[in-house]
Amino acid sequence: MKLDKKQNRLRRARKGRAKIRELEVNRLSIHRTPRHIYAQIIGADGGTVVAAASTLEAEVRKGMKNGGNVEAASIVGARIAEKAKAKGVDTVAFDRSGFRYHGRVKALADAAREAGLKF
């Protein structure tokens, strides 16, 4: 049985999430679409969302022209780190959800690190 592009990505995501589950730490989970990028910090129990940010937020949208580029991902990365620090979270595991670590995913991660989030 041949897997399609989405099934392959979800298979890769399952591997990373299994390792994060063993570590029992908060995770910074991201999702990207062609038009937007989303980030959530999920609690160590795996069922609670501590903080969330995306290109759909009004504060983020006014600072950019397009939600599907590296600049927008950097803004979301800084915003999620800011929200996490406000909630008292400073260390997370990065869950890239099976997406390759380059482009928008890398920009979001780098911006979150620069804003003080450790992973």
N, C-alpha and C positions, 0 to 999 in steps of 0.2 A: 504494500500500500504506500503510495507516494503522498507525502505531506505537502501541504501548500505553505505559502510564505508565513501566514499568521500562525499556523500550527507549529511550524519550526521555531518561531519566536517564543511562543508560549512554552514549548519544551525547554528552550534555553532558560526562560524565566523560572521554571519550576526547579531547575538545578540550583540556581543562585538563591532562591527563597528557602530551599531546604537547608542550605548551609547557614543562612541568616537565622533560621528558626533554632538551630543548634546553639548559636551564640546567645540567644535570648536578649537581644538589644533592640532599641528602637530602630526602625528602618526608614530611610528616605526613598520612597517609591516614586518613580516618574512614569509618565505616559505621554507619548507624542503623537500628534496627528499632523497632517499636512498644514493645517491652519492654526493649531494651538499647541501648547505644552502645559502639562499639569504636574504638580508635585504635591506629595502628601508625606507627612511623617506619621507613621503608624506605630502604635505602642508595642512594647515587647510581648504583650499577650496576643497580638495579631488581630485584635478586634476593635481597637479604639483609635480614632484619628486625632492626633495631638494638634497638628497644624496642617493647613493646606494653602496652596497658592496656585494661581494659573493665569493665563493671559486673558481670561474672561473677566477678571476683577476690574472694577472701574478705575481704581488707582493705578493699576498696571497699564490699562488700555490707553490712558491719556498720555503716557510717556513714550508711546511707540506708534509706528505707522502700520506694521504688519505683525501678527502674532505667531507666524511660522518661520521665524529666522533666528539666527544666533543672538542678535541683540535682545530680542524678546526673552529668549531662554536665560540670558544673563540677568535680566531684570527679575524674572521669576525665581532664579537661584538666590539672589540677594534677599528677596522678599520672604522666601521660606526660611532662610537662616534667621532673619530678623524676628519672624513669628515664633520660631523654635526657641530662640534665646529668651523671648518674653515668657514662654511657658516653662523655662528652666531646663530645656534640653540642649546639651552642647555636644554630645557624641551620638552618632548614628552609624548604621551600616548602609551603604549605597546599593539600592536595588534598581538596576537599570532596566528591569522588566524585559530582558531579552534583546533590547536594542543595542546596537554596536556603540562602543564608547568613542564617539567622535562627533564633530559637528555640534548640534544643539544639545545633545546629552552631555558632552564634555564641557560646553560653555556653562550649562546650568550647574554642574558639579564644581567647576572652578570658581564660579561666582559665590556659591554657597560656602566654599572653603575660605575665600577671601573675606567673607562677612562673618567668619568666626565659627562655623560649624566644622566639627572634626570627624573625619571618616577616612 
